[in-house]
């Protein structure tokens, strides 16, 4: 009886150790999605906001989806967070970042580092610097 108990206990411990060794802590999906991107395009993936505020912000996903969040007012005049979604693309040859979000279609990327990006309006209406963060 004692041998059977010890054998069962050892079997349970071995199964527990085996299950821990086969569990992954993360996902490699981002690496797969970003596989065909050049280094500059990889730098753009993430959340970008103005240096002085968390909004407005851009989120550029490795999948090509993007989200623009900003403060707006609802019908009653209350301030709300509005969101627009679309897809994005970066052309490293001419450094143009394009989105399908209305009124925000294309920008010239004039400065790009892992933590800062400057986007110039294609119609000459100035430029905006964005910082990368959560």
RAKASUL-V169035 format. One record per residue. N is the residue number from 1. RES is the residue in one letter. PSI is psi as a letter, one per 40 degrees, with the letter a starting at -180 (999 if undefined). Layout:
BEGIN
n->N res->RES psi->PSI
n->N res->RES psi->PSI
END
This chain:
BEGIN
n->1 res->X psi->d
n->2 res->X psi->d
n->3 res->X psi->d
n->4 res->X psi->d
n->5 res->X psi->d
n->6 res->X psi->d
n->7 res->X psi->d
n->8 res->X psi->d
n->9 res->X psi->d
n->10 res->X psi->d
n->11 res->X psi->d
n->12 res->X psi->d
n->13 res->X psi->d
n->14 res->X psi->d
n->15 res->X psi->d
n->16 res->X psi->d
n->17 res->X psi->d
n->18 res->X psi->d
n->19 res->X psi->d
n->20 res->X psi->d
n->21 res->X psi->e
n->22 res->X psi->e
n->23 res->X psi->h
n->24 res->X psi->i
n->25 res->X psi->e
n->26 res->X psi->a
n->27 res->X psi->i
n->28 res->X psi->e
n->29 res->X psi->d
n->30 res->X psi->d
n->31 res->X psi->d
n->32 res->X psi->d
n->33 res->X psi->d
n->34 res->X psi->e
n->35 res->X psi->d
n->36 res->X psi->e
n->37 res->X psi->i
n->38 res->X psi->i
n->39 res->X psi->d
n->40 res->X psi->d
n->41 res->X psi->d
n->42 res->X psi->d
n->43 res->X psi->d
n->44 res->X psi->d
n->45 res->X psi->h
n->46 res->X psi->a
n->47 res->X psi->h
n->48 res->X psi->h
n->49 res->X psi->i
n->50 res->X psi->i
n->51 res->X psi->d
n->52 res->X psi->e
n->53 res->X psi->i
n->54 res->X psi->e
n->55 res->X psi->i
n->56 res->X psi->i
n->57 res->X psi->i
n->58 res->X psi->h
n->59 res->X psi->h
n->60 res->X psi->h
n->61 res->X psi->i
n->62 res->X psi->d
n->63 res->X psi->e
n->64 res->X psi->e
n->65 res->X psi->i
n->66 res->X psi->i
n->67 res->X psi->h
n->68 res->X psi->h
n->69 res->X psi->i
n->70 res->X psi->i
n->71 res->X psi->i
n->72 res->X psi->i
n->73 res->X psi->i
n->74 res->X psi->a
n->75 res->X psi->d
n->76 res->X psi->e
n->77 res->X psi->e
n->78 res->X psi->i
n->79 res->X psi->h
n->80 res->X psi->i
n->81 res->X psi->h
n->82 res->X psi->i
n->83 res->X psi->h
n->84 res->X psi->h
n->85 res->X psi->i
n->86 res->X psi->a
n->87 res->X psi->i
n->88 res->X psi->i
n->89 res->X psi->i
n->90 res->X psi->h
n->91 res->X psi->h
n->92 res->X psi->d
n->93 res->X psi->d
n->94 res->X psi->e
n->95 res->X psi->f
n->96 res->X psi->h
n->97 res->X psi->h
n->98 res->X psi->i
n->99 res->X psi->i
n->100 res->X psi->e
n->101 res->X psi->h
n->102 res->X psi->i
n->103 res->X psi->e
n->104 res->X psi->f
n->105 res->X psi->d
n->106 res->X psi->i
n->107 res->X psi->i
n->108 res->X psi->h
n->109 res->X psi->h
n->110 res->X psi->e
n->111 res->X psi->h
n->112 res->X psi->h
n->113 res->X psi->i
n->114 res->X psi->d
n->115 res->X psi->e
n->116 res->X psi->i
n->117 res->X psi->h
n->118 res->X psi->h
n->119 res->X psi->h
n->120 res->X psi->h
n->121 res->X psi->h
n->122 res->X psi->e
n->123 res->X psi->e
n->124 res->X psi->e
n->125 res->X psi->f
n->126 res->X psi->a
n->127 res->X psi->i
n->128 res->X psi->h
n->129 res->X psi->h
n->130 res->X psi->i
n->131 res->X psi->i
n->132 res->X psi->h
n->133 res->X psi->a
n->134 res->X psi->999
END
